[in-house]
Amino acid sequence: MTEPVPNDELEAERLGPEESILGRRRTRDEEDYRAWCEAVYGMVELGEEVFHPADVLDRLAPVIARRGREDAAAQIRTDLERAVCEQFPAPIAIPFHGFLEGPRQPLTRLHRLRDTWESLIRLLAAMALSEATRIAALKPLILREGKDQPWRDCSRKDIFSDKLARRIGLVEGILHRASELGIELQLASLVPLDVLSEIRRLNVVRNGFSHESTKSDGQATEIIEEAYPLFRDVLLDLRDMQGIELLRIRGIEAGPKAEVERLNGHAQSRSIREITLDDDAAAVVLFATQVDGMARVLARVPGLTLDLSPFFYACDDTTGHWTRVLDFKYKKNSKWHLECVADSTTRTSPAAVHEALLVRIESLLGRSA
């Protein structure tokens, strides 16, 4: 993606994951291994008794069981990479596919890995803010920019800050307050709080290679070897995000029904279909008018439809055959600077028309706003 790089200060975060996330991952990996064993070997029947193949291998062939866990882990990583490319929201899938399958120059791959990471954080922040607007009890929104920083009220300027640490803080603050109040958020089912702490830790790695001068190919290769395994673990933690469906509204029909374009996967080929709108979705879709010639991007998760403007938009390319997904990068000189996740082309738009959409969020801000 183009510069400027998000204006994050370097944070002094822990070097390793918290014990809670390690425990979550051990449980996840064991469940994945058992599912893999059952798919490969099937259940073991002995007379009237039925045994799980993972238990049989652990008891009778521990060496084979160890190799099986390695094989299962490799298969799960391959399946994950395929799922991210084909099923995740386009702002994540497109740069990630470029990292895996695009040009092999290390610096180019490093930039695409960074693009994937930044898009992930921006999408989570947009979804968190959109869902928070539905729940007045979350007022005032709070955030912190590091694990050792104090909580503070969120201000209006925080909402469109270009600092990724602040956007992570917004997500964390919304999840934290909802947890305190016993409110169940759809976002929490996708991003548990302990996983968010790992996102913050990995962002420090991203800070390191984003703030320093241009790397050599050798340095870029070393950074990829360090950062990608960490990022892949986070993607495994967040693999339920493949259930998020991003949409562009093409037309509204009686019923109520809508013709929508699906914005998932890396292919960028248009996939248009008709959907039936429930009351919740209809209320969002009917007000999702264009902004400065750009269509709003909606996110659908089970039972919930979210408007991601003014942070994500969709528009046609110059040929009219492809759809470009744009995400908000930063505000400068009263302009909203947006960037296409596919080709890093940029677009500017008057900030006023986008900031007018923040009114639904401002009701949740504290006095510092």
NUGUMI-527618 format. One record per residue (C-alpha): residue number from 1; residue in three letters; x negated, y, z negated. Coordinates in steps of 0.05 Angstrom, whole numbers. Each point is the difference from the previous one (the first is absolute). Layout:
// residues N
+-----+-----+--------+--------+--------+
|   i |  aa |      u |      v |      w |
+-----+-----+--------+--------+--------+
| NUM | ala |      X |      Y |      Z |
...
+-----+-----+--------+--------+--------+
***
This chain:
// residues 369
+-----+-----+--------+--------+--------+
|   i |  aa |      u |      v |      w |
+-----+-----+--------+--------+--------+
|   1 | met |      0 |      0 |      0 |
|   2 | thr |    -22 |     72 |      8 |
|   3 | glu |    -29 |     44 |    -53 |
|   4 | pro |      5 |     32 |    -49 |
|   5 | val |     -8 |    -59 |    -46 |
|   6 | pro |     49 |      4 |    -59 |
|   7 | asn |    -29 |     47 |    -52 |
|   8 | asp |     -9 |    -49 |    -57 |
|   9 | glu |    -50 |     10 |    -55 |
|  10 | leu |    -43 |    -61 |    -15 |
|  11 | glu |     31 |    -36 |    -59 |
|  12 | ala |    -35 |    -40 |    -54 |
|  13 | glu |     43 |    -63 |      0 |
|  14 | arg |    -17 |    -69 |    -27 |
|  15 | leu |    -43 |    -45 |     43 |
|  16 | gly |     45 |    -61 |     -5 |
|  17 | pro |     74 |    -16 |     -1 |
|  18 | glu |     39 |     -2 |    -64 |
|  19 | glu |     14 |    -66 |    -34 |
|  20 | ser |     74 |      6 |     15 |
|  21 | ile |    -12 |      2 |     75 |
|  22 | leu |    -49 |    -57 |     -5 |
|  23 | gly |     53 |    -41 |    -35 |
|  24 | arg |     51 |     18 |     52 |
|  25 | arg |    -47 |    -21 |     55 |
|  26 | arg |    -17 |    -66 |    -33 |
|  27 | thr |     73 |    -16 |     -5 |
|  28 | arg |     12 |     22 |     72 |
|  29 | asp |    -58 |    -41 |     27 |
|  30 | glu |     22 |    -62 |    -37 |
|  31 | glu |     71 |      6 |     27 |
|  32 | asp |    -27 |     10 |     70 |
|  33 | tyr |    -45 |    -61 |     -7 |
|  34 | arg |     56 |    -44 |    -24 |
|  35 | ala |     44 |     23 |     57 |
|  36 | trp |    -56 |    -14 |     49 |
|  37 | cys |    -11 |    -71 |    -29 |
|  38 | glu |     74 |    -15 |      6 |
|  39 | ala |      1 |     24 |     72 |
|  40 | val |    -62 |    -39 |     20 |
|  41 | tyr |      8 |    -65 |    -40 |
|  42 | gly |     73 |     -2 |    -20 |
|  43 | met |     24 |    -25 |    -68 |
|  44 | val |    -29 |    -66 |    -24 |
|  45 | glu |     52 |    -53 |    -15 |
|  46 | leu |    -18 |    -61 |    -41 |
|  47 | gly |     60 |    -43 |    -14 |
|  48 | glu |     51 |     45 |    -32 |
|  49 | glu |    -52 |     51 |    -21 |
|  50 | val |    -17 |     62 |     41 |
|  51 | phe |    -66 |     37 |     -9 |
|  52 | his |    -24 |     66 |     26 |
|  53 | pro |    -62 |    -11 |     45 |
|  54 | ala |    -37 |     57 |    -36 |
|  55 | asp |      7 |    -37 |    -66 |
|  56 | val |    -23 |    -66 |     31 |
|  57 | leu |    -62 |     32 |     30 |
|  58 | asp |    -18 |     36 |    -64 |
|  59 | arg |      4 |    -65 |    -40 |
|  60 | leu |    -30 |    -49 |     50 |
|  61 | ala |    -43 |     39 |     48 |
|  62 | pro |    -24 |     66 |    -30 |
|  63 | val |    -53 |     11 |     54 |
|  64 | ile |     53 |     -6 |     54 |
|  65 | ala |     46 |     44 |    -41 |
|  66 | arg |    -55 |     54 |     -2 |
|  67 | arg |     -9 |     -4 |     75 |
|  68 | gly |     75 |      2 |      8 |
|  69 | arg |      4 |     65 |    -39 |
|  70 | glu |    -53 |     29 |     46 |
|  71 | asp |     37 |    -23 |     62 |
|  72 | ala |     66 |     27 |    -28 |
|  73 | ala |    -32 |     68 |    -16 |
|  74 | ala |    -29 |      5 |     71 |
|  75 | gln |     68 |    -17 |     31 |
|  76 | ile |     36 |     50 |    -44 |
|  77 | arg |    -48 |     55 |     19 |
|  78 | thr |     10 |    -15 |     74 |
|  79 | asp |     76 |     -1 |     -9 |
|  80 | leu |     -3 |     65 |    -38 |
|  81 | glu |    -40 |     35 |     55 |
|  82 | arg |     51 |    -24 |     52 |
|  83 | ala |     58 |     23 |    -44 |
|  84 | val |    -30 |     69 |    -10 |
|  85 | cys |    -10 |      9 |     76 |
|  86 | glu |     68 |    -27 |     20 |
|  87 | gln |     48 |     15 |    -58 |
|  88 | phe |    -26 |     59 |    -42 |
|  89 | pro |     24 |     71 |     14 |
|  90 | ala |    -33 |     29 |     62 |
|  91 | pro |    -41 |     53 |    -38 |
|  92 | ile |    -37 |    -58 |    -33 |
|  93 | ala |      3 |    -53 |     54 |
|  94 | ile |    -28 |     42 |     57 |
|  95 | pro |    -66 |     22 |    -32 |
|  96 | phe |     -9 |    -68 |    -33 |
|  97 | his |      7 |    -35 |     67 |
|  98 | gly |    -52 |     49 |     27 |
|  99 | phe |    -46 |    -19 |    -57 |
| 100 | leu |      8 |    -75 |     13 |
| 101 | glu |      7 |     -2 |     76 |
| 102 | gly |    -25 |     67 |     26 |
| 103 | pro |    -69 |     23 |     20 |
| 104 | arg |    -54 |    -35 |    -41 |
| 105 | gln |    -45 |     60 |    -13 |
| 106 | pro |     -8 |      2 |    -76 |
| 107 | leu |     14 |     74 |     -7 |
| 108 | thr |     64 |     -6 |     41 |
| 109 | arg |     23 |    -60 |    -42 |
| 110 | leu |    -16 |     38 |    -64 |
| 111 | his |     42 |     59 |     22 |
| 112 | arg |     59 |    -46 |     17 |
| 113 | leu |     -6 |    -33 |    -67 |
| 114 | arg |      2 |     68 |    -33 |
| 115 | asp |     60 |     20 |     43 |
| 116 | thr |     37 |    -63 |    -23 |
| 117 | trp |    -14 |     16 |    -73 |
| 118 | glu |     21 |     73 |      5 |
| 119 | ser |     65 |    -18 |     38 |
| 120 | leu |     17 |    -52 |    -54 |
| 121 | ile |     -5 |     53 |    -55 |
| 122 | arg |     38 |     52 |     39 |
| 123 | leu |     57 |    -49 |     15 |
| 124 | leu |      5 |    -22 |    -73 |
| 125 | ala |      2 |     72 |    -23 |
| 126 | ala |     54 |     19 |     50 |
| 127 | met |     42 |    -59 |    -21 |
| 128 | ala |    -10 |     14 |    -74 |
| 129 | leu |     22 |     72 |      7 |
| 130 | ser |     60 |    -18 |     43 |
| 131 | glu |     24 |    -52 |    -49 |
| 132 | ala |    -12 |     45 |    -59 |
| 133 | thr |     48 |     53 |     28 |
| 134 | arg |     57 |    -49 |    -12 |
| 135 | ile |    -12 |     -4 |    -75 |
| 136 | ala |      8 |     64 |    -40 |
| 137 | ala |    -24 |    -35 |    -63 |
| 138 | leu |    -71 |      0 |     27 |
| 139 | lys |     -4 |     76 |    -10 |
| 140 | pro |    -51 |     29 |     -8 |
| 141 | leu |    -46 |    -37 |     47 |
| 142 | ile |    -68 |    -10 |    -30 |
| 143 | leu |    -68 |    -21 |     27 |
| 144 | arg |    -73 |     -7 |    -16 |
| 145 | glu |    -59 |     -1 |     48 |
| 146 | gly |    -42 |    -53 |    -36 |
| 147 | lys |      8 |    -52 |    -53 |
| 148 | asp |    -37 |     44 |    -50 |
| 149 | gln |     40 |     62 |     17 |
| 150 | pro |     60 |     23 |    -41 |
| 151 | trp |     70 |     -3 |     27 |
| 152 | arg |     28 |     67 |     23 |
| 153 | asp |     63 |     26 |     33 |
| 154 | cys |      0 |     -4 |     76 |
| 155 | ser |      1 |     67 |     36 |
| 156 | arg |     27 |     16 |     69 |
| 157 | lys |    -70 |      5 |     28 |
| 158 | asp |    -16 |    -70 |    -25 |
| 159 | ile |     54 |    -29 |     45 |
| 160 | phe |    -37 |     19 |     64 |
| 161 | ser |    -71 |     -1 |    -25 |
| 162 | asp |    -51 |    -32 |     47 |
| 163 | lys |    -36 |    -35 |    -58 |
| 164 | leu |     12 |    -75 |      2 |
| 165 | ala |    -15 |     -4 |    -75 |
| 166 | arg |     59 |     47 |    -12 |
| 167 | arg |     46 |    -40 |     45 |
| 168 | ile |    -19 |    -63 |    -38 |
| 169 | gly |     15 |     39 |    -63 |
| 170 | leu |     69 |     17 |     25 |
| 171 | val |     16 |    -73 |     12 |
| 172 | glu |    -29 |    -19 |    -67 |
| 173 | gly |     39 |     54 |    -36 |
| 174 | ile |     66 |    -21 |     30 |
| 175 | leu |    -11 |    -73 |    -16 |
| 176 | his |    -25 |     16 |    -70 |
| 177 | arg |     60 |     42 |    -18 |
| 178 | ala |     49 |    -50 |     30 |
| 179 | ser |    -33 |    -55 |    -41 |
| 180 | glu |      6 |     41 |    -63 |
| 181 | leu |     74 |     12 |     13 |
| 182 | gly |     15 |    -71 |     21 |
| 183 | ile |     20 |     21 |     70 |
| 184 | glu |    -10 |    -51 |     54 |
| 185 | leu |    -29 |     30 |     64 |
| 186 | gln |     -5 |    -36 |     66 |
| 187 | leu |    -70 |     28 |      5 |
| 188 | ala |    -20 |    -36 |    -65 |
| 189 | ser |     17 |    -67 |     31 |
| 190 | leu |    -49 |     16 |     56 |
| 191 | val |    -54 |     35 |    -41 |
| 192 | pro |     -6 |    -22 |    -73 |
| 193 | leu |    -36 |     50 |    -45 |
| 194 | asp |    -61 |    -44 |    -11 |
| 195 | val |     -8 |     -7 |     76 |
| 196 | leu |      3 |     76 |      4 |
| 197 | ser |    -60 |      4 |    -47 |
| 198 | glu |    -38 |    -43 |     50 |
| 199 | ile |     21 |     47 |     56 |
| 200 | arg |    -30 |     57 |    -40 |
| 201 | arg |    -65 |    -38 |    -11 |
| 202 | leu |     -7 |    -16 |     74 |
| 203 | asn |     12 |     72 |     17 |
| 204 | val |    -66 |     16 |    -35 |
| 205 | val |    -35 |    -45 |     51 |
| 206 | arg |     36 |     37 |     55 |
| 207 | asn |    -22 |     67 |    -30 |
| 208 | gly |    -72 |    -22 |      3 |
| 209 | phe |     -3 |    -10 |     75 |
| 210 | ser |     48 |     56 |     18 |
| 211 | his |    -38 |     55 |    -37 |
| 212 | glu |    -70 |    -19 |     21 |
| 213 | ser |    -34 |     18 |     66 |
| 214 | thr |      7 |    -43 |     63 |
| 215 | lys |    -25 |    -70 |    -10 |
| 216 | ser |    -45 |    -43 |     43 |
| 217 | asp |     28 |    -64 |     28 |
| 218 | gly |    -38 |    -38 |    -54 |
| 219 | gln |     29 |     42 |    -56 |
| 220 | ala |     70 |     -6 |     30 |
| 221 | thr |     -7 |    -76 |      2 |
| 222 | glu |    -21 |     -2 |    -73 |
| 223 | ile |     59 |     42 |    -21 |
| 224 | ile |     49 |    -44 |     39 |
| 225 | glu |    -29 |    -62 |    -32 |
| 226 | glu |     10 |     32 |    -69 |
| 227 | ala |     67 |     33 |     11 |
| 228 | tyr |     39 |    -48 |     44 |
| 229 | pro |      4 |    -58 |    -50 |
| 230 | leu |     27 |     49 |    -52 |
| 231 | phe |     50 |     29 |     49 |
| 232 | arg |     22 |    -70 |     22 |
| 233 | asp |     15 |    -18 |    -72 |
| 234 | val |     43 |     62 |     -6 |
| 235 | leu |     37 |    -18 |     64 |
| 236 | leu |     13 |    -69 |    -30 |
| 237 | asp |     28 |     34 |    -62 |
| 238 | leu |     44 |     43 |     45 |
| 239 | arg |     20 |    -53 |     52 |
| 240 | asp |     74 |     11 |    -16 |
| 241 | met |     -8 |     66 |     37 |
| 242 | gln |     13 |    -40 |     63 |
| 243 | gly |     72 |      4 |    -23 |
| 244 | ile |      0 |     76 |     10 |
| 245 | glu |     32 |     18 |     66 |
| 246 | leu |    -14 |     69 |     29 |
| 247 | leu |     53 |     27 |     48 |
| 248 | arg |     11 |     57 |     48 |
| 249 | ile |     73 |     16 |     12 |
| 250 | arg |     17 |      1 |     75 |
| 251 | gly |     75 |     11 |     -5 |
| 252 | ile |     60 |     -6 |    -47 |
| 253 | glu |     62 |    -37 |     21 |
| 254 | ala |     68 |    -14 |    -30 |
| 255 | gly |      5 |    -56 |    -50 |
| 256 | pro |    -43 |     30 |    -30 |
| 257 | lys |    -58 |    -27 |     41 |
| 258 | ala |    -66 |     27 |     24 |
| 259 | glu |    -48 |    -15 |     57 |
| 260 | val |    -69 |     -3 |    -32 |
| 261 | glu |    -72 |    -10 |     22 |
| 262 | arg |    -42 |    -44 |    -46 |
| 263 | leu |    -68 |     29 |    -18 |
| 264 | asn |    -36 |    -61 |    -26 |
| 265 | gly |    -60 |    -38 |     25 |
| 266 | his |    -59 |     23 |     43 |
| 267 | ala |     28 |    -12 |     69 |
| 268 | gln |     34 |     68 |      8 |
| 269 | ser |     48 |    -29 |     51 |
| 270 | arg |     70 |     25 |    -12 |
| 271 | ser |     48 |    -46 |    -36 |
| 272 | ile |     71 |     29 |      0 |
| 273 | arg |     61 |    -32 |    -30 |
| 274 | glu |     67 |     16 |    -31 |
| 275 | ile |     11 |     -4 |    -75 |
| 276 | thr |     61 |      6 |    -44 |
| 277 | leu |     -7 |     54 |    -53 |
| 278 | asp |     23 |    -10 |    -71 |
| 279 | asp |     23 |     61 |    -39 |
| 280 | asp |    -70 |     14 |    -27 |
| 281 | ala |    -33 |     -4 |     68 |
| 282 | ala |     55 |     41 |     33 |
| 283 | ala |     -9 |     56 |    -50 |
| 284 | val |    -75 |      4 |     18 |
| 285 | val |      7 |     -9 |     75 |
| 286 | leu |     54 |     52 |     10 |
| 287 | phe |    -45 |     54 |    -29 |
| 288 | ala |    -64 |    -24 |     35 |
| 289 | thr |      0 |     53 |     53 |
| 290 | gln |    -63 |     18 |     40 |
| 291 | val |    -52 |     47 |    -27 |
| 292 | asp |    -38 |     44 |     50 |
| 293 | gly |     15 |    -51 |     54 |
| 294 | met |    -22 |    -60 |    -41 |
| 295 | ala |     43 |    -57 |    -24 |
| 296 | arg |     -1 |    -17 |    -74 |
| 297 | val |    -27 |    -68 |    -20 |
| 298 | leu |     44 |    -41 |    -46 |
| 299 | ala |    -23 |    -58 |    -43 |
| 300 | arg |     47 |    -59 |    -15 |
| 301 | val |    -11 |    -48 |    -57 |
| 302 | pro |     54 |    -48 |    -26 |
| 303 | gly |     59 |     43 |    -22 |
| 304 | leu |    -34 |     66 |     11 |
| 305 | thr |    -13 |     49 |     57 |
| 306 | leu |    -51 |     56 |    -11 |
| 307 | asp |    -14 |     63 |     40 |
| 308 | leu |    -76 |      8 |      4 |
| 309 | ser |      1 |     72 |     28 |
| 310 | pro |    -36 |     47 |     -5 |
| 311 | phe |    -58 |    -48 |     -5 |
| 312 | phe |     15 |    -47 |     59 |
| 313 | tyr |     30 |     14 |     68 |
| 314 | ala |      7 |    -34 |     68 |
| 315 | cys |      0 |     29 |     70 |
| 316 | asp |    -10 |    -20 |     72 |
| 317 | asp |    -68 |      4 |     32 |
| 318 | thr |    -12 |     41 |     63 |
| 319 | thr |     22 |    -57 |     45 |
| 320 | gly |     65 |    -12 |    -38 |
| 321 | his |    -15 |    -75 |     -2 |
| 322 | trp |    -33 |     -6 |    -68 |
| 323 | thr |     18 |     23 |    -69 |
| 324 | arg |    -51 |     37 |    -42 |
| 325 | val |      3 |     -4 |    -76 |
| 326 | leu |    -26 |     62 |    -33 |
| 327 | asp |    -19 |      8 |    -73 |
| 328 | phe |    -14 |     63 |    -40 |
| 329 | lys |    -73 |     14 |    -10 |
| 330 | tyr |     -5 |     69 |    -31 |
| 331 | lys |     28 |     71 |      0 |
| 332 | lys |    -42 |     58 |     25 |
| 333 | asn |     17 |     70 |     23 |
| 334 | ser |     74 |    -11 |    -10 |
| 335 | lys |     -3 |    -60 |     47 |
| 336 | trp |     18 |    -73 |    -13 |
| 337 | his |    -57 |    -41 |     30 |
| 338 | leu |     23 |    -69 |     23 |
| 339 | glu |    -39 |    -56 |     31 |
| 340 | cys |     18 |    -60 |     44 |
| 341 | val |    -21 |    -65 |    -34 |
| 342 | ala |    -15 |    -33 |     68 |
| 343 | asp |    -48 |     48 |     34 |
| 344 | ser |    -17 |     54 |    -51 |
| 345 | thr |     31 |     55 |     42 |
| 346 | thr |     27 |     57 |    -41 |
| 347 | arg |     61 |     45 |      0 |
| 348 | thr |     15 |     63 |    -38 |
| 349 | ser |     68 |     25 |    -20 |
| 350 | pro |     25 |     60 |    -41 |
| 351 | ala |     -6 |    -20 |    -73 |
| 352 | ala |     65 |     35 |    -19 |
| 353 | val |     45 |    -49 |     37 |
| 354 | his |    -32 |    -59 |    -35 |
| 355 | glu |     -5 |     30 |    -69 |
| 356 | ala |     74 |     15 |      4 |
| 357 | leu |     10 |    -75 |     -5 |
| 358 | leu |    -36 |     -2 |    -67 |
| 359 | val |     61 |     30 |    -33 |
| 360 | arg |     26 |    -69 |    -18 |
| 361 | ile |    -65 |    -13 |    -37 |
| 362 | glu |     -6 |     67 |    -34 |
| 363 | ser |     59 |    -14 |    -46 |
| 364 | leu |    -44 |    -52 |    -34 |
| 365 | leu |    -60 |     45 |    -12 |
| 366 | gly |    -20 |     27 |    -68 |
| 367 | arg |    -12 |     72 |    -21 |
| 368 | ser |    -69 |      2 |     32 |
| 369 | ala |     33 |     -1 |     69 |
+-----+-----+--------+--------+--------+
***
